[in-house]
Each structure stands twice: as structure tokens, then as C-alpha cells.
Amino acid sequence: MHAMHIEDLHLTQIRLLAELLRLGSLSAASEKIGLSQPAASHALGRLRKHFADPLFTRTARGFEATPFGERLATAAREAVDVLIAGIASNRSFDPSTTTRQFGLYLSDVGQTVFLPRLVTFLKAEAPRATVKSFPIPLQDPGSALSAGGVDLAIGYFNNLTTGFRQRFLFNENYVCVVRANHPKFRAGMSIEAFKATQHAIADATGMAHSAIEQFLHEHQLHRSDTLRVPTFHVLPSIVANSDLVAIIPSRLGEAVGPHMRVKVLPMPVPAPPWGIRMYWHERYHNDPPSVWLRKTFIELFARNGAKRSPRSKRPS
């Protein structure tokens, strides 16, 4: 067989093979792809010559593929279908029918803050879509974003720069939490009480958490820790049943404060807020599902985002 390099194949020839297999008629295939029948016959003749195989032969049932022709035309049909799907994917995105799984990098607090509202929103707007929250890796969080395995990273990052875009959502503050009626904090927060109390500390991943440690060090607010845990989630319940004090993000305090016997107090020294942003890779900046997801986060969580209900009109 005469070898034919892939660069020698034209898109029209590939489409002709696909439609011949699909329709079993040269005239129908030529009409489908916008060729005259003589032009289609000429294209098929060139393919036969290059591959040294008839590819398709006339039978009582119409044009039928030879064994090699069937393999070649099947590959052509699959290639055309994939190409058409790829072109169509950039034209529109319908959240009401999508079955896409959206991947997110979220801290434990981020899961508490974002996921309940996001899931409620998706139930109304994208009922077949799913969400998977991934733990934030200590090393190279950008690789999964650039590969498309994760759509957005939400939080405070200083290592997503080259090749990434970002959008500010809101400022986060840190607060202290103690049990209700804690004897050292009956009059509120003070530097003396903060220093004199044993601490429960979360060794959580995330740049903002390391930044708060640096802030405490700069203000000589050394913490004598009795307990260290990997995440913030468990701290309020531990504090509610002990004499420990813990520093947690303010939104976690807002979420658990009304439901636990704890008191949420300010930091002993006012700390600057930390900007919470969403990050995505440049490759997916114009990808319709990614665009839709980012708009959703802005509308649900951004400081100046629209406070809309599901099914209301989206801003352009």
C-alpha cells in the first residue's frame, strides 16, 4: 500500500470518507459536504490511488466500505465528530443541561463559606453539574489549574502569578474565639488575656494563615499552644469545651458562633485584612464553562457582586 502522510489529507477528503460511511451514497455525501458529484468522485479517486485500496465499492445496497475503507472512514467520522464538538463548545454553554464536574481548590474554611450557597445555586441553575473540592497542595498548585483538572483556586495565594489571572472577591479578617463565660475574657479581648491563655492552633495550609503568624510575631504576640490540629473546622467545638483560645477566619466565626457556646472576639491588635481572590489559568480565560463559573462566584460572593436569586437575569 502506498503510504499517505497525514499532511497530505485535506479536511474535505476526511469529511467525504466520514459521510460515505454514514450515508452509503456518493451523491448524498457530496451534497452533505457541499461538493459537486464530479468533485467528490475525483476526491475519492485520489484517496483510492494514495491508499492503493478501493475504500468503497458499489453494491446492490449502495456504497459499502472495504475492510480498510471501513477502518479509515470510521476514524475519519470520529475525527470529524470531535472537531465539530470542539467548535461547538466555544459557541455556547448551557448550565441547565451540562453534566460537567467543576473542580475547586478550597481550604476547610472555604468549603464552609462557599459550598453551601454554591450547591444551592447549582441545584437551580445547573442541576446536573457537580462540584469536587480538592485539598490545596503545598507544592505547585498551579499544575492542576493549567492542566484543567481544577477550574478555580479560591483563597489567598502568592504563588499563582505567571500564566494565571485573578479576581478579588472580598476581604477576610481573623478573629479570636473562646468559650462563653471564659473567666479571662469576661470584659472582652485584651493583650494580657491573649498572652496568658493557652492556644489551640490550626496548622492549615494557605498563604494567609502563614501571614497571620508573621503578624503575631511582629507584634510580639507569642502563642503558647496546648493543641495543634490540621484544620480550622474543629477549633470552635474544642474551644467551646475548654479554656483555650483560638484564632480563626471571621467567616467561620460567623457561621458557628450562633450555634455553639462560644464568644467571638476581635484580635488583641487590629490585623490587616487578607484579600480572598479566585485564580484561574490563562488557557481557560475564554472557555465558556470557566467563564460561567467565574461569573457565578462573582455574583454569589464578590464584595460588590450582584445579590441575585437563581433564574434572574444575568449581567452581560
N, C-alpha and C positions, 0 to 999 in steps of 0.2 A: 504494500500500500504506500502511496506517495504521502509523505508526512506534510501536514499543513500546520504552520505556526499559528498560534492564536492571533497574532497581529495581522495575519492575512484574512481573518474572518471579519466581515462587516456586520454591523448590527442588523441590517436588512436581511442578510442571509440567516442569521441566528433566529430572527423573528419568523422567517419563512419556514425554517425547519420546525419551529415550535407550532406554528399554525397548521402545517401539513399533518403533523401528528394529531393535533387536536380536531381538525376538521375532515381530514381524509380526502380533500379535494384541492387541486391546484388552483382552480378558478376562485373558489371560496377563500383560499388562503391569500391569494394575490389581492383580492378585494379587501380583505381584512386589514392588510398592511399598506394598502394604498399604492399597489403596483399594477401595471397592466399585465395581462396574462403572458404576453411575449417576454416582458422583462422578468417575470417570475420564472418562466421556463429557462431563460438564459442564466439566471442566478442558480437555479437547481443544476443546470448543466455544468457550470463551473465547479460547484461543490462535488458533483459526481466525478469530475476529472481529477480534482485535487485529492480526493479520498480513494479513488480507484474502486468505487463501490456504487451501485445504483441508488442506494439510500432509500428510494421509494419506487415501487413498481405498480403499474396499473393492474387491477384485478376486477372481478365482477362486482366487488363491494367498494370500488374506488381505489384511491392511492393507499397502499399499505407499505409499511416500512420493512426493510430488510433487518436482520438482527442487529447489524452495526448501525443502520439508519435509526432504528428504534432507540438504541442507547444514546446516539448522538442527539437525536431530536428530544429525547426526554431531558437530557442535560440542558439543551437549549431552552426548553419550556420552563424548567426550574429557574434558569438564569434570568429569563425574561420576567417571570413572576416576581422574583426577588427584586429586580430592578424597578418594576412598576410599584411594588410595595414601598421600596425606598424613596421613590419620587413622591408617592402619595403621603408618606409620613411627614414630609415637610410642608404639606399644604394645610393641614388642619389637625386638631387634636380634640377629640370629643370625650370629655371626662365622664359623661354619663354611660359610655359603653366600654371604656378602657378597662383592661384587666391587668394593667401594669402594677408591678410592685415597686414602690418608691423606697429607696434606701437613705437613711439619715444617720449622721454621726451626732449623738446626743449624750450628754452627761446624765447621771442619775437624776439630777435636779431638772435638767432639760426635758427628760421624759415626763416628769410630773407637771412641768409648766406647759409643754406643747402638746403632748399626745392626747389628752382627753378632748380638748377642743378640736384638734385636727381630725381625730376619729369621728367625732360627731359631724363635723363638716363633710368629711368624705362620705359618710352614710347618706347624706342628702344629695351631694353634688357628684360623687364618683363612687357609687355603691359597690362596684365590682373591683375597685382598686384596693390594694393592700399596702401596708407600711411595715418596714423592718428597721428597727433601731439597732445600730451596731455600736459596740463599745469603742471609745476613741483610742486609737493606738498611740503608744508613747513615741514610736518612731514612724516617720514618713506617713502621716495621714493623707497626704496628697495623692498617693499612688492609686488608691481605690477610687478617688474622685476623678482622676484623669482617665482611668480605665472604664468608668461608667458603672462600677459596682455600687457606688454610693452617689446619690444625687446632690445632697447638700450636707455641709457641716455647719452646725449651729452652735455658737458659743463665742469664746474669746480665744483667738488663735494668733500667734505671731510667726507661724511657720508655713502659712499658706499665702505666698506672695507671688513669685514669678509663675505666670500661666494661670493665675486664679483671679476671679472677680469677687467682690464682696458688696454687701449692702447692710447698712446699720438698721437694727430693729428697735432696740431700746437699751437703756442704761440699767445695770444691775448694781445693787448695793449689798453689803454684808451687814448682818445684824447678829446680836447675841441672843441666846435662848437659855433660860433657866427654868427650874420648876416653879410652879405657882407657890407663893409664900416662902420662897427661899429666904432664909434669915439675913443673908448678906446683901440682898438686893431689894429689901422692902422699900427703900427710898429711891430706887431706880439704879441706874448704872453709875459706877464710879471707877476711876483708875485703881484705887486701893482694893475695892472688892474684886475687880477683874484679876489683879495680880495675886490676891490672897486665895483664890478659889482654884481647885483642881479642874483641869480641862479634859473634855472629850474632843478628839481631833479626827477629822476625816482626811485621810491621805488620798484625796480624789485626784484623778488626772484632770488636766486642764490648765491653761496658762494663767487664768485669773486667780486660781487658788494658790499658785506659787507667788503671784504678785501680792496677794494679801499677806502672805508670810513675810515677804520683804518689807511691806509696810509696817507690820508689827515690830520687826527687827529695828527698823529705822527709828521708831518711836519708843524703843526700849520696853515694849510690852511683851516680855517673855512669858510664855505659857508653860506652866508645869502640868504635864499631861499624865493622867491616870489611865487613859484608854485611847487607843487608836483603832480606827475602823476604815475600811476601804472606800466607803461612800457616805454621802451626807444623809441619805434617807433614814437611817436608823438613829441618828443623833437625837431628834426630838423625843422619841419614845424612851431612850436611855436617860436623857436629862430629866424627863417628867418623873422618873422614879429614883432620882439620886440627887446629890448636892453638887453635881458637876455643872459647868457652863460650857457652851459650845458656840462656835461661830458658824453661821450658815447663810446661804444666799437669802435675800429678803423675800423672794417669791416662794421659797419653801416655807419660810416662817408664816407668810400669809395663808398658805394652803393648809398647814397643820395646826396653826395657832388656835383657831376656833374649835378644834376637835380634841385637843389634848390639854392636860393640866400644866400648861407651860406659859411663861411670860416672855414676850418678845421685846428686847431692849435694844437701844442703839449701841454702836461701838463705843468704847471708852474714849476714843479720839476719832473725830469725824474722818472717815476714809473716802477717797475719791471714788466715784462710780466707775464701773467697768463696762465698756461698750459691748453689748451682745450683738453679733453680726451673723449673717449667713454667708457662706462661701461656696462657690461652685467653679468648676474648671472652665476655661475659655472654650474648650471644644464643644461644650453643651450650652453656650450662651444663647444660641438661636434655636435650640432643639425645642419644639413645641411642648412636649410634656414637662421639660425642665422649666420653661418659661411659665407654664401654668402653675407649677408647684411653687415657684418663687412668688408669683402674684398672690397665691393663696396665703403664704406665710406673711407677706406684707399686709394683706387685708386683715388677717386674724391677729397678728402680733406686733406689727410695727407701731412705734410710738405715735406716728401721725397716720397710721393706716386706717382705711375705711372700716367702720364697725358695722358691717353688713350682715344680714341674715342669709342663709342659703337660699338660692333661687332668685335673689335680687340681682339687678343688672350690674355687671362688672364694669369697672372703668376701663377705658381703652388704653 
